[in-house]
Amino acid sequence: MKKGKDDKPVTLNQLGVTLERFISPIYTRLDRLEGNVGELKKVQAKQGEDINQLKTGVSKLETDMHALKSGFGRLETEVDSMNRIQLRMEHKLDNNIQALYDKSSSHDDKLEDHNQRITKLEKTI
C-alpha cells in the first residue's frame, strides 16, 4: 500500500474518498457540458428551421418576382399596342379635320360664288 504524507499507510477507503473528491468536480463539469451541448443542439435545430423558412421565403419571393416581371412584360406590350392605336387614331383625326376644313373651304368658295351671282342678278334687275 501507498503511504500518505505522514508515512502512514493509506487505506482503500481513504483512496476512494480522495478519488471521489477529485472525480466529482469532473463529473459536475461533464454534466454542465452535456447540458450546454444539448442547448447548442436545440439552438442549432432552431437555426436550421429558421434557415429552411428563409429559403422557402426567398423561393416564394423569386417566384413572385418572376411573375411580376412577366406581368410587366405583358403590360409593356399592351402599352406599345395602345400607343400604336393612339397614333392611328390621331392620324385619322388629323385627316378628318383636314377633310372638314377642305369641305368648309369649298363651301365658302361656293357661298362666295353664289353671293357674287346674287349681286350680279340684283344689279341686273
Secondary structure, DSSP 8 states (H G I E B T S, - for coil): --B-TTS-B--HHHHHHHHHHHHHHHHHHHHHHHHHHHHHHHHHHHHHHHHHHHHHHHHHHHHHHHHHHHHHHHHHHHHHHHHHHHHHHHHHHHHHHHHHHHHHHHHHHHHHHHHHHHHHHHHH-
